[in-house]
Amino acid sequence: MTDQNAPAAENLRIAFVGTGANGAGIAADLTRAGLDVTFIEQWPAHVEAMRENGITVVMPDRTENTRVDVRHLYEVAELREPFDIVFIVVKAYDTRWACELIKPMVKPDGLVVGLQNGMSLDDIASIMGPERTVGAVIEVASNMWEPGIVNRETPPEHAWFAIGGIDRAVDAERLAPVAASLGHAGTVEISDDIRSSKWGKLIVNAAELVPSAILDLRLADAIRVPGMYEFMLQCGSEAARTAVASGSRLRPIFGMTDAATDDPDVFAEQLLGQVLKRFSSPTTQTTSLQDWIKGRRNEVAEINGLVVDEQAKVGGTAPANARVVDIARRIEAGELERGEANISLLVPREG
């Protein structure tokens, strides 16, 4: 959790745009802490379930139910009092419209925080302005299969976040209330280079999210498929090398103290090890697999695709990540079924 001496966030108005598994669980933590939190959600059945029964968060050692203030997307136009802090917790590809939706309701000196995968901080800044943009790294494992109920594998005492501004105007003083509020949901670190910190999360996401979803397996099962762990490391190593080539640094995240920031390959393996040991369980399904099970597209373009695109800008290639993008697009186009047999496409046999 955050420092007990950190500034309180009690008198602030806070909104969460996107209250699926992670958004609802985190927003519920803040609500139970007594903060003024508004849930803004696009799934009608989920909104109605929360209005009737509150949000129920099922964790490994306890279940908590919280009464919440929740609004449909269309009801945002009925709001009148602006927000001090807005957390964006939608898919990376939905960032821009979510920011446009909430922009009229953010105070001139308010902050918009992207609690998302990918590098959505640039999309947020393009709409809200860099002086109101906060990038964030999130490490929370959750899922949701029915409205009003979150299955949270990573409770607040094990969740981890990093936040940071991309503009000098977003200094430590302005970040303090964000850290204080988010501190009710997990440990919060303030990064002095949030873009590099977000690359750290993208490195491990490139390795584990979509590759395991392509096999239609839980993460723990996917890494046991012969050749899969090595392929995941290749994806992560390509992402780490791309981060450096694009001008970012290899930055420790998750509170790591022994990160090999001078070796992209070792760094990528260390990050994957942290996720496998600290932030996942035998039943963990990645968010990418959850998306496909629900019939949605996943964030392959914003994760593995970003690695490929950024490498192209510097004249390089990322063949493992490119393979992931190609296979994922074939699955989403209905040309290929997800399944363990796809290991032969990810790791082609030589000869």
N, C-alpha and C positions, 0 to 999 in steps of 0.2 A: 504494500500500500504506500501511499505518498506520506511524506513527512507530516507528523501530527501538527507541526507548527505552520504548515502551509496555509495560505489565505482561504477562508471559507467561501463557498459559492452559494450560500443561502439566498440571497436577495436577487439572484439572477434568473432570468427566464431562459429555459433551455428547451430545444426541440431536437427530436431524432427523426430525420427523414429516412424512412426504411426501418421497420421494426419486425424483421424476420427473426431468424434464430439468434444471431449475434446482437442485432440492434435491440430487440425486445429484452433480452437477458441483461444487457448492459444498462439500458434505460430503466429497467426495473430496480437494479441496484441503486441508481441515483434517486429514484422515487422513494424507495424505502429509507434512504438517508435523509429524507425531508426536503429534497430540492424540488423546484417548480419545473416539472418535465412534461412536455407535450409529445405524445406519440403521433406520427404522421405516417400512414400506411396505405398501400395500394391494393391489398388483398381484401375484398369486401367481407368475406366470411371471417377472416382473422380480426378485422375491426369489430364486427358485431360480437364475436366471442369474447374479446377483451372488454367490450362495454358491459356485457352481461355478467361475466365471471371473473374479470381481471386477467392478468397474465400469470400463468403457472410455470415456474421454472423448476424442472426436475434435475437435480444434481446427484452425484454418486452417493453422498451422505445425507442429503436432505432435500425436501421439496418446499418451495416458497411460493405463496400466492400473493399478488400485489394488485390492489385497485389502481387503475391508471386513467389518465385523461388522454383519449385517443380520438383522432380525426381521420376521416377519409381524405384522399388527395383533393377532391373537389371542395372540401370544406375549408381548405387553406384560404380561399378567397373570402371567407367569413371572419377570419381572424383580424383583430385590430391592434393588439398590443405587440410590438416587435420583440424579437429575441436577442439576447446577449450572445448566446452560443448555440450554434446549430451543428449537430453531428450528422454527417452524410454516411449512411450505412446501407446503400444500395449497391448493386453490381457495378463494377467499374464502367461498363458500357452505358450505364444509366446516369452517370454523374452529371452530365451537362443539363439534361432536362430537370433533374432534381434541384440543381442550383438555380435554374431559371424560375422554377416553381416557388422556391423559398426566398429568393432575392428580395422581393418587396417587403418581406417580414424580418429582415436582418437589420439591426441598428447600424447607423453609420460607423460606429466604432466596434461593432460586433465581430465575431470570428466564426468562420465556417471550417469545420474539422472533418477531413476525409478519413473515416475509420474503414478503410477499404484495402483490398489487394491492388496490385498494379501501381502505376504512377499517376494516379488521378489528380494529384496536387496541381498539375498544370491546367487541367480542365477546370478545376475549381477557380484557380487564379484568373483564367481568361474571362470568367463571368463575374466573380465577386471582387476581383482586384487582388494583387499579391499582398497588399497591406491588410487584407481580411482573411487570408488563407493560412490554414494550419495543416501541415502534412502529419500523418500518423502511421505508425506500425501497430498492427493488432495481432496478438496471438491468443486466440480463444477458440476452442473446438466446441461447436454446437450443431444441433440439427433440429428441424421442425417438420413434422409430417401431418399434423392436424392443427387447425386454427386454435389459438389461445394457449398452446402448450409448447414450451421450449425444452428440449433435452440438452442440457449443458454439461459436457464432459469436463470442462475446465472451470471450476468455481472461482470466485473472486480471489481467493487466497493463492491461486496458482496462475491466474491470468496475468498477461504482461502487455504493456503499451509503451510506445515512444512517441513523443510529439515534438514538433518544431516548426518555426516559421520559415518561409522562403524569402522574406523581405525584412529589412532592418526594423521596419515599423512594428513588427511582431516580436517584441523583445521579451525578456524573462518576466517582466512585470505583467504584461498582457497575457502571457501563457499561464501564469500562476493560477487563475481561476479555472482554466481548462484542466490543468493537472489536478487541482483540488477536487473538482467534480468527478473526473474520470477515476480518481484514486479510490472512490467507493466501489469500483468494479475490478480493481487489480492494481498491480505495481505499475507506476508511471515513471518513466525517465524522460528528461528533456534533452533532446539532441541538438547540438550546435550545427549539424549538417544533416537535416532530415532527408534530403534527397539520397544521400549515401546510405542512410539508415533504411530507407524504403527499398533501395536496391538490395540490401541484405535480405529482407523478407522476400523480395522477388526471386532472388537466387534459389531459396529453398522452395518457393512455390513452383518455380519452373521445374524443379526436380520431382516434386511429389504430387501436385494437384491433378493435372490432366493426364500425365503418364499412367497413374494408377487407375484413373477413371476409364481410360482406353481399354484396360483389362477387365473392367467391371468388377473390381475387387476392393475390399477394404485395404487400407494402407498397409497394415501389418501383413496381410496375405500377399499383397502385390510384391513386396520386397523379397518374398521367399521364392518367387518364380525365378528359375535359373536365368541369369543374365540381366534380370530387371534392376537389381540394386546398382550394378555397374552402369547401366544405361541412365538411371536417374542421376547418378553422380556426374555422368557426362553432360547431361542437361544443366545441372547446377554449375559445373565448371565453366561451361560456355557462358552462362549468365554472369558468373563472377568476372570472367575475362572481359565481357562486354561492359560491365559496370566500370571497370578501370579504363577501358578504351574510350568510353563516352565522357570521361572526365570526373567520375565519382571515385570515392575511396572505399576500400573494404572496411566497414565499420562494424564492430561487435554489436550484436543485438541480443535480446533475451537475457541480459545481465552477464554475458560471457566474459570471463577474465583471462582466458588463455587462447584467444582467437589468433589464428595464423594469418594476420592481415597482410603479410608479405608474400603469401602463396595462395593464389586463387583456387587451386585444386584442393588443397588441404582445408582452406576456409569453407568451401562449399560442402565438403564432407562433414566438417564440424557442425555446420548449421543443420544439415539433415539429421545428424545424430541427436542434436538438441530437440528437434521436433519429434523424432521417434521415441526418445526417452522421456521427455518432459511434458509434451503437449499432445500426445495421442495415446489411445488405448487399443486393445485388440479389436474393438468394435468401430473404430473411427473410420468413417467414410469421408473422403475429401469433399469440399464444397462443390467441386467440379462434377463429381459423380452424383451428388445430390441433385444438382441442376438437371443432369441428363435423366435421372430417374423420374423427375417431375415434368419432363418434357420440355425443359428450357434449354437455351443455348448457354454455354459456359464462357468463362473469361479467357479462353485460349489466345485470342488475338491480343488481349491486354497483358498477357504474361509471357508465354513462349513466343508469341508473335512479336512482342516488343523486343525480345532478345534478338530475333532474326532481323527486324527492321533497324535496330540500333547498330548491329554489326555491319549491315549493308552500308550505313552512312559512313563508316570508317574503312570501307573497302574489304571487310572480312565476311566470314560465313559462320553459321551456327547450325551444322547439319543435324545434330540430334534434336534440337528444338524445332528446326524446320520439318523434320519427320513427324514430330508431335502435332504441329499445326496441320499438316497435310492429312494425317489420319483422323484427327478430330473433326476437320471440316467434312471429310467423307462420312463420318458417323452422323454428323448433324444434317447432312444432305440426304440421309437414308440409303446411302450406297454401301454402307458397311455396318455390321452389328458390333457393338462393344462386346468384348469377351476376352478370356484368357488366351485364346488362339492368336490374338493380335500381337503377342510377343514376337512372332516371326516377322511382323512388319516393323516393329520397333528395333529388334535386334536381328537383322537378316543374317542368315548363315553365309559364311564365306565359301567360295568355290562353286 
